[in-house]
């Protein structure tokens, strides 16, 4: 567990939380809303650590409370767990929050409850939590971490401060990956672009062998897609269907490829490419394809994503996509 200084991006949220502590205006309930791996838990950990810190510069990382928090054994920072993978039930909330919150903090000013994956609370669990949020003890702070705050009851939303995590700039993520993970710039470029501003996802990709294999397969197909005959289409569809579980990642890499082609066609500038080491093939495609054709392909990729999520026949969606790419 680290302090605020170790968190990349989210400056406005960090400033808001630090000001709340400094001005003694800490709310009893916060919602941290953002995609998986976007930094919700890091922010919640740093905030909880700061609230309980015994030093002047919060979190100081050196006091007894900070050291306990770093090891996740600070007695007044409670991580709410749930046994069912897809549901946080009413018993989870009653046992770990409602029945516990009346007991005063053991050694700190606050008692902090961190509920991860809070969108999994069913309606009964949310109603049980609502009673606590409506009349909390002065020392209670409840942090709801979620990928979808709109799943909460309006009454919960109205009683919490909602903090929406925004994307981190690609350039910042790239520098961070190169500095902290010692990966080459061309690899950091791809991971940063692909992560769409999500630091955790970028870090995961940077250290993933599977992502390297996926990228290699996508690039191989993109380089020869125009030469595929109709009778070979089935083999190409099968190649993509091997990645059925991560097909959106496959589509995103294809999208980065065609954005590179579009960028090269418009600027002829190698430095702005994500796939810099594929410049020969990108230049070749940029020369052959029209602006209108590239735009059609990018739209077809978005359409394919929507169709796959709507459970349209997988092979048919991929075949239509590949035919659109060949025709344009």
C-alpha angles and dihedrals in degrees: 000000000000138000128252093275092066093055116099114222126341090105095157093052092047091049091049093051094044091049091050089055095043094048093041091239100127113158122226093234137030134180117211103198122188146106125289113288092014094123104266095134093044090054093045092048093049092046093048091047091050093049091055097038116126095199132084101246101057119247094022092175089212107074122093093256094050091049090049090048091050089056091044093241101106101133095218096051106080123191108204111221133193130203098208109075096218103031138056102202134203091257091057090055096041095047100041102031117015097040093043104042094076090064109090120241114284099222109344143069094247139037108217123198117195115196110188121196086019091167085076092070108115120222094267091051091049091049090050091050091046091063089056094044091050094055109018124166112257091252097052123106119177120196117196113196113196146161090209119031090178088076089071124095112262088240091059092046091052092054098048134071105240118215114188114202112227129207118274116232114266092231091057092048091048092052090046093051093048093047100042101031101029094227121154119263096250091055092045088051093057095043092048094047093044094048091063092217095316108129096193092052091049091052091048092051093046091060099036121108090189091059090052090053092046092050092049091052093047092050092047090053094044092053094053102028094106091054096052111114119219092252089057092052093092091059091050091050090050090051090057093042088061084071095046093131092053098031093129088059088050090052092047091054090049088051092053089051094054092043086056090050090050092047092049091049092050100041110012084219115143093190093067095056123108093205093048093159090059094056095126094059093038090054090048092053093043089057093050102041127072124227089245091050093052091048089051090052093050090050090047089054091053090048091049090054091052093047094049091051088050089055096246111165105292099216092047092051092050093046092051090048094051091047090052090051092049093048095050 
